[in-house]
Amino acid sequence: MNDASSFHPGGFGEPPRTRSFSEKSFYLEEFYGKSLLFAFVPPAGNRISDFNSLMQTLRQLKRNQTRCIVIVSPSALSKLSRRMGRMAPKGPVPVFNPSLGVRSRPYPPDSAVAQIWEGLRAGSTVVASTNDDDPDDLVVFAQELASRLRVFKLIFLDRQDGLVNRKGQRLSFLESKRIPQALNSTRSRVRRAIIRSAARALRNGVGSVNLVAPRDVYEELFSFVGAGTLFTETPYGNVQPISIDDFQEVEALILRGQDEGFLLPRSSEQIARLLPSCFGYRVGDEHLAGICALLTDPYRRERAGEITALYTLTRFQGEGVAVELVKEVVNEARARMLRYVFACTSEERAARFFSRLGFRRVSAKDVPASKWRGYDPNRIARLSIFRYELD
């Protein structure tokens, strides 16, 4: 376990899959009253097992009053209907011809939008199909429909899963300005169509786009770990001081970090004292990817600050979140006219992290003595202590 200023910036060890609070509940709150469009890119949907994770997802979303639209190819339609059982919409399934009217505007036409809405009004889920099994046609139609409806999220379900970089590592996030680079490194015609469609959807007002394998859609939507690639229009994220409306979310993240063993356990009173000077890294308009606090009250006499409670969610590891958080906290320390900031960690990878940022390794006597009141001397001996001068 780490020190009170323990760190989990961007992958210092793979945490156990514990839950200090319900990730599912967190995302259900985000999806409440919104509309999501799921598009099965052929051959996805040709096996009835392709719909297992989707059904688990739809059941949760239905109870959450989230509107869901599922687009499949004709060969997948009967399999989806069988798998949905009593959840399948009543009445005939609308079938669309993507090649008709695509050059006219608005597209899809008003009649198609009205048909979708009538289905959603009758129930929380609508199923629609294209008139052929061409994956390019389905991708284009799904994007056009998502753009016309301006849905909260468009989810492409493709058996190849999310995007990977040249090293074979999954790209958890891809903002619009990085899409040309992804296109240059992608040879598959269908995958290129998906990437282009994701970019168009974002430009046309869709909140975000996910690309994930059908088997992983539940994990992608309801966990901080994620399983595919999330496309966003805005820059990857930004660091800002948290607002009072973020306090509950930040507390939950701190509790999660404690449960995982990355943050030293704190009482609710101790956590509350961190929140007023806590910063959060938020991805687009979505949730917090990481948090960091600047603790100064105990060290006012020394004009020092402690960087503490630095934690990033598993999905956001390797995305530079921790670096941006620390940089912003250092800027805040300068604005407060502090002489220096310090940080403590028991992890060697975290120690290297601070060294790369220009922090200098020091001894315990080089930080405020009040830091060590009630501290176990044996524990102090195991810590790596870093200091960054601000004068």
Secondary structure, DSSP 8 states (H G I E B T S, - for coil): ---TT-EE-S-SS------SS-HHHHHHHHHTT-EEEEEE-TTTTSSGGGGHHHHHHHHHHHHTT-EEEEEE-HHHHHHHHHHHGGGS-SS---EE-TTSSTTSSSSS-HHHHHHHHHHHHHSSEEEEEESS--HHHHHHHHHHHHHHHT-SEEEEE-TT-S-B-TTS-B--EEEGGGHHHHHHT---HHHHHHHHHHHHHHHTT-SEEEEE-GGGHHHHHH-SS-SSEEEESS-S-EEEE--GGGHHHHHHHHHHHHHTTSS----HHHHHHHGGGEEEEE-TTS-EEEEEEEE-GGGTTTTEEEEEEEEE-GGGTTTTHHHHHHHHHHHHHHHTT-SEEEEEES-HHHHHHHHHTT-EEE-GGGS-GGGGTT--HHHHHT-EEEEEE--
